[in-house]
Amino acid sequence: MIKYLEKDFDNEIKDKKILVDFYADWCGPCKMLAEVFLEVEDKLEVDVLKVDVDKFPELAERYSVFSIPTLYLIENNNIIKKHTGYLNPNELINFVNEK
């Protein structure tokens, strides 16, 4: 499931494994990655939380997001993996699902 952050980030990631996508509406690679998410959503083993860096700059700062798109795979409030930049469908599936 793809969800857009509205408020309370910490509650959204609490006690679960989740992929956080830091993006902006004006970002070309972010738009391309958004299409990939829709294409492979049913193949991902986690939910996706999209965080607009323009609406939540404090979160971007907290997670040291200097370039977008930036993806964080988080489990139980711990960062497992990080990736910055575009991923094609296979790369995204592997990034999320590989142990």
Biopython code that builds the backbone (N, CA, C, O; Angstrom):
import numpy as np
from Bio.PDB.StructureBuilder import StructureBuilder

atoms = [
    (1, "MET", "N", (0.839, -1.179, 0.000)),
    (1, "MET", "CA", (0.000, 0.000, 0.000)),
    (1, "MET", "C", (0.884, 1.242, 0.000)),
    (1, "MET", "O", (1.874, 1.303, 0.729)),
    (2, "ILE", "N", (0.537, 2.207, -0.795)),
    (2, "ILE", "CA", (1.245, 3.479, -0.853)),
    (2, "ILE", "C", (0.419, 4.521, -0.111)),
    (2, "ILE", "O", (-0.765, 4.711, -0.392)),
    (3, "LYS", "N", (1.056, 5.187, 0.834)),
    (3, "LYS", "CA", (0.365, 6.184, 1.645)),
    (3, "LYS", "C", (1.192, 7.463, 1.661)),
    (3, "LYS", "O", (2.422, 7.411, 1.689)),
    (4, "TYR", "N", (0.527, 8.598, 1.644)),
    (4, "TYR", "CA", (1.196, 9.892, 1.731)),
    (4, "TYR", "C", (1.112, 10.387, 3.164)),
    (4, "TYR", "O", (0.041, 10.387, 3.770)),
    (5, "LEU", "N", (2.254, 10.812, 3.703)),
    (5, "LEU", "CA", (2.293, 11.296, 5.074)),
    (5, "LEU", "C", (1.464, 12.561, 5.213)),
    (5, "LEU", "O", (1.612, 13.506, 4.438)),
    (6, "GLU", "N", (0.593, 12.566, 6.208)),
    (6, "GLU", "CA", (-0.206, 13.746, 6.518)),
    (6, "GLU", "C", (0.230, 14.361, 7.838)),
    (6, "GLU", "O", (0.235, 15.582, 7.994)),
    (7, "LYS", "N", (0.599, 13.502, 8.790)),
    (7, "LYS", "CA", (1.070, 13.968, 10.093)),
    (7, "LYS", "C", (1.637, 12.779, 10.853)),
    (7, "LYS", "O", (1.470, 11.635, 10.430)),
    (8, "ASP", "N", (2.293, 13.035, 11.952)),
    (8, "ASP", "CA", (2.754, 12.023, 12.900)),
    (8, "ASP", "C", (3.578, 10.901, 12.266)),
    (8, "ASP", "O", (3.190, 9.733, 12.284)),
    (9, "PHE", "N", (4.715, 11.287, 11.710)),
    (9, "PHE", "CA", (5.625, 10.349, 11.059)),
    (9, "PHE", "C", (6.017, 9.199, 11.977)),
    (9, "PHE", "O", (5.988, 8.037, 11.570)),
    (10, "ASP", "N", (6.382, 9.519, 13.208)),
    (10, "ASP", "CA", (6.857, 8.483, 14.130)),
    (10, "ASP", "C", (5.812, 7.397, 14.368)),
    (10, "ASP", "O", (6.156, 6.223, 14.507)),
    (11, "ASN", "N", (4.564, 7.775, 14.414)),
    (11, "ASN", "CA", (3.494, 6.795, 14.585)),
    (11, "ASN", "C", (3.330, 5.925, 13.335)),
    (11, "ASN", "O", (3.013, 4.741, 13.438)),
    (12, "GLU", "N", (3.544, 6.505, 12.178)),
    (12, "GLU", "CA", (3.399, 5.770, 10.913)),
    (12, "GLU", "C", (4.460, 4.678, 10.751)),
    (12, "GLU", "O", (4.203, 3.652, 10.122)),
    (13, "ILE", "N", (5.643, 4.897, 11.314)),
    (13, "ILE", "CA", (6.723, 3.922, 11.134)),
    (13, "ILE", "C", (6.899, 3.011, 12.345)),
    (13, "ILE", "O", (7.709, 2.084, 12.319)),
    (14, "LYS", "N", (6.153, 3.273, 13.383)),
    (14, "LYS", "CA", (6.312, 2.554, 14.652)),
    (14, "LYS", "C", (5.976, 1.069, 14.507)),
    (14, "LYS", "O", (4.948, 0.699, 13.940)),
    (15, "ASP", "N", (6.867, 0.234, 15.032)),
    (15, "ASP", "CA", (6.639, -1.211, 15.152)),
    (15, "ASP", "C", (6.289, -1.909, 13.840)),
    (15, "ASP", "O", (5.467, -2.826, 13.823)),
    (16, "LYS", "N", (6.909, -1.477, 12.742)),
    (16, "LYS", "CA", (6.669, -2.158, 11.465)),
    (16, "LYS", "C", (7.855, -1.971, 10.543)),
    (16, "LYS", "O", (8.746, -1.160, 10.796)),
    (17, "LYS", "N", (7.844, -2.728, 9.484)),
    (17, "LYS", "CA", (8.824, -2.556, 8.419)),
    (17, "LYS", "C", (8.148, -1.741, 7.332)),
    (17, "LYS", "O", (7.053, -2.083, 6.886)),
    (18, "ILE", "N", (8.800, -0.658, 6.899)),
    (18, "ILE", "CA", (8.173, 0.257, 5.948)),
    (18, "ILE", "C", (9.241, 0.904, 5.071)),
    (18, "ILE", "O", (10.375, 1.110, 5.504)),
    (19, "LEU", "N", (8.871, 1.216, 3.850)),
    (19, "LEU", "CA", (9.746, 1.931, 2.940)),
    (19, "LEU", "C", (9.310, 3.389, 2.929)),
    (19, "LEU", "O", (8.159, 3.694, 2.618)),
    (20, "VAL", "N", (10.221, 4.282, 3.265)),
    (20, "VAL", "CA", (9.920, 5.713, 3.277)),
    (20, "VAL", "C", (10.558, 6.340, 2.045)),
    (20, "VAL", "O", (11.758, 6.200, 1.813)),
    (21, "ASP", "N", (9.745, 7.029, 1.264)),
    (21, "ASP", "CA", (10.185, 7.694, 0.041)),
    (21, "ASP", "C", (10.131, 9.196, 0.259)),
    (21, "ASP", "O", (9.047, 9.777, 0.301)),
    (22, "PHE", "N", (11.293, 9.833, 0.399)),
    (22, "PHE", "CA", (11.365, 11.290, 0.486)),
    (22, "PHE", "C", (11.400, 11.820, -0.935)),
    (22, "PHE", "O", (12.271, 11.451, -1.723)),
    (23, "TYR", "N", (10.443, 12.696, -1.264)),
    (23, "TYR", "CA", (10.273, 13.173, -2.637)),
    (23, "TYR", "C", (9.784, 14.622, -2.625)),
    (23, "TYR", "O", (9.520, 15.196, -1.568)),
    (24, "ALA", "N", (9.668, 15.201, -3.825)),
    (24, "ALA", "CA", (9.032, 16.509, -4.010)),
    (24, "ALA", "C", (8.250, 16.464, -5.321)),
    (24, "ALA", "O", (8.631, 15.766, -6.260)),
    (25, "ASP", "N", (7.163, 17.209, -5.369)),
    (25, "ASP", "CA", (6.310, 17.212, -6.564)),
    (25, "ASP", "C", (7.030, 17.752, -7.797)),
    (25, "ASP", "O", (6.700, 17.366, -8.918)),
    (26, "TRP", "N", (8.004, 18.635, -7.608)),
    (26, "TRP", "CA", (8.705, 19.267, -8.727)),
    (26, "TRP", "C", (9.884, 18.432, -9.244)),
    (26, "TRP", "O", (10.514, 18.812, -10.231)),
    (27, "CYS", "N", (10.186, 17.321, -8.602)),
    (27, "CYS", "CA", (11.373, 16.509, -8.889)),
    (27, "CYS", "C", (11.086, 15.495, -10.000)),
    (27, "CYS", "O", (10.229, 14.626, -9.839)),
    (28, "GLY", "N", (11.797, 15.602, -11.121)),
    (28, "GLY", "CA", (11.615, 14.687, -12.247)),
    (28, "GLY", "C", (11.875, 13.225, -11.897)),
    (28, "GLY", "O", (11.018, 12.380, -12.154)),
    (29, "PRO", "N", (13.036, 12.901, -11.317)),
    (29, "PRO", "CA", (13.287, 11.510, -10.945)),
    (29, "PRO", "C", (12.275, 10.975, -9.922)),
    (29, "PRO", "O", (11.973, 9.782, -9.911)),
    (30, "CYS", "N", (11.756, 11.857, -9.068)),
    (30, "CYS", "CA", (10.736, 11.441, -8.089)),
    (30, "CYS", "C", (9.454, 11.023, -8.806)),
    (30, "CYS", "O", (8.816, 10.041, -8.428)),
    (31, "LYS", "N", (9.086, 11.769, -9.833)),
    (31, "LYS", "CA", (7.888, 11.438, -10.612)),
    (31, "LYS", "C", (8.070, 10.100, -11.327)),
    (31, "LYS", "O", (7.148, 9.286, -11.390)),
    (32, "MET", "N", (9.268, 9.887, -11.862)),
    (32, "MET", "CA", (9.548, 8.617, -12.541)),
    (32, "MET", "C", (9.492, 7.462, -11.542)),
    (32, "MET", "O", (8.953, 6.400, -11.852)),
    (33, "LEU", "N", (10.044, 7.663, -10.352)),
    (33, "LEU", "CA", (10.026, 6.621, -9.330)),
    (33, "LEU", "C", (8.602, 6.362, -8.842)),
    (33, "LEU", "O", (8.258, 5.222, -8.526)),
    (34, "ALA", "N", (7.772, 7.398, -8.777)),
    (34, "ALA", "CA", (6.375, 7.224, -8.365)),
    (34, "ALA", "C", (5.651, 6.268, -9.311)),
    (34, "ALA", "O", (4.834, 5.458, -8.874)),
    (35, "GLU", "N", (5.949, 6.363, -10.603)),
    (35, "GLU", "CA", (5.355, 5.445, -11.580)),
    (35, "GLU", "C", (5.833, 4.016, -11.351)),
    (35, "GLU", "O", (5.065, 3.067, -11.511)),
    (36, "VAL", "N", (7.092, 3.865, -10.978)),
    (36, "VAL", "CA", (7.641, 2.538, -10.691)),
    (36, "VAL", "C", (6.936, 1.945, -9.476)),
    (36, "VAL", "O", (6.591, 0.763, -9.472)),
    (37, "PHE", "N", (6.720, 2.764, -8.442)),
    (37, "PHE", "CA", (6.004, 2.284, -7.260)),
    (37, "PHE", "C", (4.643, 1.720, -7.637)),
    (37, "PHE", "O", (4.265, 0.647, -7.168)),
    (38, "LEU", "N", (3.908, 2.431, -8.475)),
    (38, "LEU", "CA", (2.590, 1.958, -8.890)),
    (38, "LEU", "C", (2.683, 0.650, -9.665)),
    (38, "LEU", "O", (1.820, -0.220, -9.543)),
    (39, "GLU", "N", (3.727, 0.523, -10.453)),
    (39, "GLU", "CA", (3.915, -0.676, -11.280)),
    (39, "GLU", "C", (4.234, -1.914, -10.442)),
    (39, "GLU", "O", (3.792, -3.014, -10.774)),
    (40, "VAL", "N", (4.996, -1.742, -9.361)),
    (40, "VAL", "CA", (5.469, -2.905, -8.598)),
    (40, "VAL", "C", (4.870, -3.006, -7.199)),
    (40, "VAL", "O", (5.287, -3.853, -6.408)),
    (41, "GLU", "N", (3.917, -2.169, -6.891)),
    (41, "GLU", "CA", (3.340, -2.112, -5.543)),
    (41, "GLU", "C", (2.959, -3.490, -5.007)),
    (41, "GLU", "O", (3.218, -3.793, -3.842)),
    (42, "ASP", "N", (2.359, -4.313, -5.830)),
    (42, "ASP", "CA", (1.912, -5.632, -5.375)),
    (42, "ASP", "C", (3.057, -6.630, -5.187)),
    (42, "ASP", "O", (2.849, -7.710, -4.635)),
    (43, "LYS", "N", (4.262, -6.278, -5.641)),
    (43, "LYS", "CA", (5.422, -7.159, -5.493)),
    (43, "LYS", "C", (6.305, -6.765, -4.301)),
    (43, "LYS", "O", (7.242, -7.487, -3.959)),
    (44, "LEU", "N", (6.011, -5.637, -3.680)),
    (44, "LEU", "CA", (6.805, -5.184, -2.541)),
    (44, "LEU", "C", (6.276, -5.820, -1.265)),
    (44, "LEU", "O", (5.067, -5.928, -1.064)),
    (45, "GLU", "N", (7.198, -6.236, -0.408)),
    (45, "GLU", "CA", (6.827, -6.913, 0.833)),
    (45, "GLU", "C", (6.577, -5.939, 1.985)),
    (45, "GLU", "O", (6.427, -6.358, 3.133)),
    (46, "VAL", "N", (6.532, -4.655, 1.684)),
    (46, "VAL", "CA", (6.312, -3.633, 2.712)),
    (46, "VAL", "C", (5.368, -2.559, 2.174)),
    (46, "VAL", "O", (5.154, -2.438, 0.968)),
    (47, "ASP", "N", (4.817, -1.795, 3.096)),
    (47, "ASP", "CA", (4.051, -0.614, 2.715)),
    (47, "ASP", "C", (5.027, 0.519, 2.409)),
    (47, "ASP", "O", (6.172, 0.511, 2.860)),
    (48, "VAL", "N", (4.552, 1.486, 1.641)),
    (48, "VAL", "CA", (5.363, 2.633, 1.251)),
    (48, "VAL", "C", (4.745, 3.889, 1.857)),
    (48, "VAL", "O", (3.544, 4.124, 1.732)),
    (49, "LEU", "N", (5.572, 4.686, 2.509)),
    (49, "LEU", "CA", (5.146, 5.965, 3.055)),
    (49, "LEU", "C", (5.888, 7.053, 2.304)),
    (49, "LEU", "O", (7.114, 7.141, 2.385)),
    (50, "LYS", "N", (5.159, 7.880, 1.577)),
    (50, "LYS", "CA", (5.758, 8.957, 0.794)),
    (50, "LYS", "C", (5.753, 10.240, 1.639)),
    (50, "LYS", "O", (4.724, 10.636, 2.187)),
    (51, "VAL", "N", (6.930, 10.880, 1.730)),
    (51, "VAL", "CA", (7.102, 12.080, 2.537)),
    (51, "VAL", "C", (7.561, 13.217, 1.626)),
    (51, "VAL", "O", (8.659, 13.171, 1.071)),
    (52, "ASP", "N", (6.718, 14.232, 1.476)),
    (52, "ASP", "CA", (7.034, 15.399, 0.666)),
    (52, "ASP", "C", (7.992, 16.289, 1.456)),
    (52, "ASP", "O", (7.627, 16.818, 2.506)),
    (53, "VAL", "N", (9.220, 16.454, 0.952)),
    (53, "VAL", "CA", (10.231, 17.222, 1.681)),
    (53, "VAL", "C", (9.873, 18.703, 1.784)),
    (53, "VAL", "O", (10.365, 19.397, 2.674)),
    (54, "ASP", "N", (9.026, 19.189, 0.888)),
    (54, "ASP", "CA", (8.602, 20.590, 0.973)),
    (54, "ASP", "C", (7.582, 20.804, 2.089)),
    (54, "ASP", "O", (7.511, 21.889, 2.667)),
    (55, "LYS", "N", (6.801, 19.783, 2.390)),
    (55, "LYS", "CA", (5.808, 19.877, 3.467)),
    (55, "LYS", "C", (6.393, 19.477, 4.819)),
    (55, "LYS", "O", (5.915, 19.924, 5.862)),
    (56, "PHE", "N", (7.423, 18.637, 4.801)),
    (56, "PHE", "CA", (8.026, 18.135, 6.043)),
    (56, "PHE", "C", (9.547, 18.306, 6.021)),
    (56, "PHE", "O", (10.285, 17.323, 6.087)),
    (57, "PRO", "N", (10.013, 19.557, 5.928)),
    (57, "PRO", "CA", (11.464, 19.785, 5.855)),
    (57, "PRO", "C", (12.205, 19.321, 7.110)),
    (57, "PRO", "O", (13.380, 18.963, 7.039)),
    (58, "GLU", "N", (11.530, 19.326, 8.244)),
    (58, "GLU", "CA", (12.177, 18.876, 9.477)),
    (58, "GLU", "C", (12.496, 17.384, 9.431)),
    (58, "GLU", "O", (13.496, 16.946, 10.000)),
    (59, "LEU", "N", (11.655, 16.606, 8.760)),
    (59, "LEU", "CA", (11.932, 15.173, 8.603)),
    (59, "LEU", "C", (13.089, 14.949, 7.629)),
    (59, "LEU", "O", (13.937, 14.083, 7.847)),
    (60, "ALA", "N", (13.113, 15.728, 6.565)),
    (60, "ALA", "CA", (14.224, 15.615, 5.617)),
    (60, "ALA", "C", (15.543, 15.935, 6.322)),
    (60, "ALA", "O", (16.553, 15.271, 6.092)),
    (61, "GLU", "N", (15.528, 16.934, 7.162)),
    (61, "GLU", "CA", (16.733, 17.283, 7.911)),
    (61, "GLU", "C", (17.095, 16.188, 8.913)),
    (61, "GLU", "O", (18.259, 15.805, 9.035)),
    (62, "ARG", "N", (16.104, 15.700, 9.615)),
    (62, "ARG", "CA", (16.322, 14.649, 10.617)),
    (62, "ARG", "C", (16.949, 13.393, 10.005)),
    (62, "ARG", "O", (17.770, 12.731, 10.640)),
    (63, "TYR", "N", (16.559, 13.072, 8.773)),
    (63, "TYR", "CA", (17.069, 11.888, 8.089)),
    (63, "TYR", "C", (18.187, 12.216, 7.094)),
    (63, "TYR", "O", (18.550, 11.383, 6.263)),
    (64, "SER", "N", (18.719, 13.413, 7.183)),
    (64, "SER", "CA", (19.846, 13.836, 6.338)),
    (64, "SER", "C", (19.571, 13.613, 4.854)),
    (64, "SER", "O", (20.403, 13.066, 4.130)),
    (65, "VAL", "N", (18.398, 14.045, 4.418)),
    (65, "VAL", "CA", (18.026, 13.939, 3.010)),
    (65, "VAL", "C", (18.523, 15.198, 2.302)),
    (65, "VAL", "O", (17.973, 16.284, 2.486)),
    (66, "PHE", "N", (19.569, 15.037, 1.490)),
    (66, "PHE", "CA", (20.169, 16.161, 0.776)),
    (66, "PHE", "C", (19.857, 16.112, -0.713)),
    (66, "PHE", "O", (20.056, 17.096, -1.426)),
    (67, "SER", "N", (19.372, 14.976, -1.178)),
    (67, "SER", "CA", (19.044, 14.781, -2.574)),
    (67, "SER", "C", (17.805, 13.895, -2.632)),
    (67, "SER", "O", (17.611, 13.025, -1.783)),
    (68, "ILE", "N", (16.972, 14.124, -3.642)),
    (68, "ILE", "CA", (15.754, 13.329, -3.760)),
    (68, "ILE", "C", (15.667, 12.731, -5.158)),
    (68, "ILE", "O", (16.205, 13.296, -6.110)),
    (69, "PRO", "N", (14.999, 11.604, -5.286)),
    (69, "PRO", "CA", (14.358, 10.823, -4.236)),
    (69, "PRO", "C", (15.385, 10.106, -3.355)),
    (69, "PRO", "O", (16.444, 9.680, -3.819)),
    (70, "THR", "N", (15.041, 9.988, -2.089)),
    (70, "THR", "CA", (15.823, 9.195, -1.148)),
    (70, "THR", "C", (14.880, 8.199, -0.494)),
    (70, "THR", "O", (13.805, 8.561, -0.016)),
    (71, "LEU", "N", (15.297, 6.941, -0.479)),
    (71, "LEU", "CA", (14.498, 5.864, 0.099)),
    (71, "LEU", "C", (15.180, 5.341, 1.351)),
    (71, "LEU", "O", (16.395, 5.144, 1.381)),
    (72, "TYR", "N", (14.383, 5.122, 2.377)),
    (72, "TYR", "CA", (14.846, 4.475, 3.599)),
    (72, "TYR", "C", (13.966, 3.263, 3.852)),
    (72, "TYR", "O", (12.740, 3.368, 3.860)),
    (73, "LEU", "N", (14.593, 2.115, 4.059)),
    (73, "LEU", "CA", (13.870, 0.937, 4.511)),
    (73, "LEU", "C", (14.054, 0.902, 6.026)),
    (73, "LEU", "O", (15.173, 0.783, 6.526)),
    (74, "ILE", "N", (12.948, 1.007, 6.741)),
    (74, "ILE", "CA", (12.977, 1.125, 8.200)),
    (74, "ILE", "C", (12.198, -0.030, 8.811)),
    (74, "ILE", "O", (11.113, -0.384, 8.351)),
    (75, "GLU", "N", (12.778, -0.609, 9.857)),
    (75, "GLU", "CA", (12.084, -1.669, 10.598)),
    (75, "GLU", "C", (12.248, -1.394, 12.085)),
    (75, "GLU", "O", (13.360, -1.237, 12.588)),
    (76, "ASN", "N", (11.109, -1.339, 12.779)),
    (76, "ASN", "CA", (11.103, -1.062, 14.225)),
    (76, "ASN", "C", (11.932, 0.173, 14.564)),
    (76, "ASN", "O", (12.726, 0.166, 15.505)),
    (77, "ASN", "N", (11.737, 1.223, 13.789)),
    (77, "ASN", "CA", (12.399, 2.523, 13.974)),
    (77, "ASN", "C", (13.894, 2.500, 13.691)),
    (77, "ASN", "O", (14.585, 3.465, 14.016)),
    (78, "ASN", "N", (14.410, 1.444, 13.103)),
    (78, "ASN", "CA", (15.825, 1.353, 12.745)),
    (78, "ASN", "C", (15.976, 1.373, 11.234)),
    (78, "ASN", "O", (15.244, 0.686, 10.522)),
    (79, "ILE", "N", (16.923, 2.160, 10.745)),
    (79, "ILE", "CA", (17.194, 2.203, 9.311)),
    (79, "ILE", "C", (17.962, 0.949, 8.919)),
    (79, "ILE", "O", (19.018, 0.651, 9.477)),
    (80, "ILE", "N", (17.415, 0.220, 7.950)),
    (80, "ILE", "CA", (18.043, -0.997, 7.453)),
    (80, "ILE", "C", (18.872, -0.695, 6.205)),
    (80, "ILE", "O", (20.002, -1.163, 6.063)),
    (81, "LYS", "N", (18.287, 0.095, 5.308)),
    (81, "LYS", "CA", (18.942, 0.429, 4.044)),
    (81, "LYS", "C", (18.568, 1.852, 3.642)),
    (81, "LYS", "O", (17.539, 2.390, 4.049)),
    (82, "LYS", "N", (19.448, 2.442, 2.822)),
    (82, "LYS", "CA", (19.184, 3.764, 2.251)),
    (82, "LYS", "C", (19.606, 3.748, 0.792)),
    (82, "LYS", "O", (20.607, 3.128, 0.432)),
    (83, "HIS", "N", (18.832, 4.437, -0.048)),
    (83, "HIS", "CA", (19.196, 4.606, -1.452)),
    (83, "HIS", "C", (18.775, 6.005, -1.889)),
    (83, "HIS", "O", (17.689, 6.478, -1.553)),
    (84, "THR", "N", (19.652, 6.653, -2.640)),
    (84, "THR", "CA", (19.321, 7.957, -3.207)),
    (84, "THR", "C", (19.322, 7.837, -4.719)),
    (84, "THR", "O", (20.254, 7.299, -5.316)),
    (85, "GLY", "N", (18.249, 8.353, -5.335)),
    (85, "GLY", "CA", (18.143, 8.345, -6.784)),
    (85, "GLY", "C", (17.084, 7.378, -7.288)),
    (85, "GLY", "O", (16.433, 6.671, -6.519)),
    (86, "TYR", "N", (16.938, 7.372, -8.596)),
    (86, "TYR", "CA", (15.939, 6.557, -9.282)),
    (86, "TYR", "C", (16.321, 5.078, -9.238)),
    (86, "TYR", "O", (17.502, 4.731, -9.262)),
    (87, "LEU", "N", (15.321, 4.221, -9.175)),
    (87, "LEU", "CA", (15.491, 2.774, -9.313)),
    (87, "LEU", "C", (14.493, 2.269, -10.347)),
    (87, "LEU", "O", (13.341, 2.701, -10.362)),
    (88, "ASN", "N", (14.932, 1.353, -11.214)),
    (88, "ASN", "CA", (13.980, 0.754, -12.140)),
    (88, "ASN", "C", (13.166, -0.288, -11.370)),
    (88, "ASN", "O", (13.483, -0.571, -10.215)),
    (89, "PRO", "N", (12.130, -0.861, -11.976)),
    (89, "PRO", "CA", (11.270, -1.790, -11.241)),
    (89, "PRO", "C", (12.016, -2.946, -10.570)),
    (89, "PRO", "O", (11.774, -3.236, -9.399)),
    (90, "ASN", "N", (12.908, -3.599, -11.292)),
    (90, "ASN", "CA", (13.638, -4.724, -10.694)),
    (90, "ASN", "C", (14.541, -4.274, -9.560)),
    (90, "ASN", "O", (14.631, -4.944, -8.532)),
    (91, "GLU", "N", (15.207, -3.148, -9.739)),
    (91, "GLU", "CA", (16.078, -2.626, -8.685)),
    (91, "GLU", "C", (15.288, -2.293, -7.430)),
    (91, "GLU", "O", (15.739, -2.570, -6.319)),
    (92, "LEU", "N", (14.113, -1.701, -7.598)),
    (92, "LEU", "CA", (13.281, -1.350, -6.445)),
    (92, "LEU", "C", (12.818, -2.603, -5.707)),
    (92, "LEU", "O", (12.882, -2.665, -4.480)),
    (93, "ILE", "N", (12.358, -3.588, -6.447)),
    (93, "ILE", "CA", (11.918, -4.843, -5.824)),
    (93, "ILE", "C", (13.077, -5.475, -5.055)),
    (93, "ILE", "O", (12.898, -5.917, -3.920)),
    (94, "ASN", "N", (14.253, -5.520, -5.660)),
    (94, "ASN", "CA", (15.417, -6.102, -4.986)),
    (94, "ASN", "C", (15.831, -5.293, -3.764)),
    (94, "ASN", "O", (16.180, -5.865, -2.732)),
    (95, "PHE", "N", (15.794, -3.977, -3.872)),
    (95, "PHE", "CA", (16.161, -3.126, -2.737)),
    (95, "PHE", "C", (15.263, -3.415, -1.537)),
    (95, "PHE", "O", (15.740, -3.501, -0.406)),
    (96, "VAL", "N", (13.978, -3.563, -1.783)),
    (96, "VAL", "CA", (13.010, -3.750, -0.698)),
    (96, "VAL", "C", (13.004, -5.185, -0.188)),
    (96, "VAL", "O", (13.000, -5.405, 1.023)),
    (97, "ASN", "N", (13.002, -6.154, -1.080)),
    (97, "ASN", "CA", (12.745, -7.532, -0.690)),
    (97, "ASN", "C", (13.990, -8.348, -0.336)),
    (97, "ASN", "O", (13.875, -9.367, 0.344)),
    (98, "GLU", "N", (15.181, -7.921, -0.783)),
    (98, "GLU", "CA", (16.383, -8.684, -0.443)),
    (98, "GLU", "C", (16.715, -8.523, 1.026)),
    (98, "GLU", "O", (16.615, -7.429, 1.583)),
    (99, "LYS", "N", (17.103, -9.602, 1.636)),
    (99, "LYS", "CA", (17.423, -9.606, 3.070)),
    (99, "LYS", "C", (18.820, -9.110, 3.302)),
    (99, "LYS", "O", (19.269, -9.042, 4.447)),
]
sb = StructureBuilder()
sb.init_structure("model")
sb.init_model(0)
sb.init_chain("A")
sb.init_seg("    ")
for serial, (resi, resn, name, xyz) in enumerate(atoms, 1):
    if name == "N":
        sb.init_residue(resn, " ", resi, " ")
    sb.init_atom(name, np.array(xyz, "f"), 0.0, 1.0, " ", f" {name:<3s}", serial, name[0])
structure = sb.get_structure()
